[in-house]
Amino acid sequence: MPKTKKVKSTGRFGSRYGLSIRQRVLDVEEKQRGWHECPYCSKKRVKRVAAGIWQCRSCNVKFTGKAYAIGV
């Protein structure tokens, strides 16, 4: 299924649920799937393993944080 410019990965929902809700989902999904900065080695190599579990691909440390973003 092709992604659209406006809603990107939430295009999988089609026209259901309304645009504003799909945009909110898109914001959360981009935050949780993107690269984050490691609090240990300061490199941008941290990915989400599961809800609240993060792993740095550089120093290979696994730690907990918030569900969708590492946060402070």
C-alpha positions, 0 to 999 in steps of 0.5 A: 500500500503506497504512503501518501505525503500528508499521512505517510505510514498512517495511510494504512487506515485509509479514510477511517478515523479522521485526519487529525487522529491519524496525524496524532498517531503519525507523530507518536509512531515517528517518535517511537521508530526513529533514532534517539540519543544514547544517555551513556555514549551520546550517539544517536543509535538508540532504538526501541525494543519494546514498550519502555525498553530501549537499546543502544546499537553502539555501546549495546546497553539496554535500559528503560525509559518512556514508552514512545520516547526516551525522555528525561 
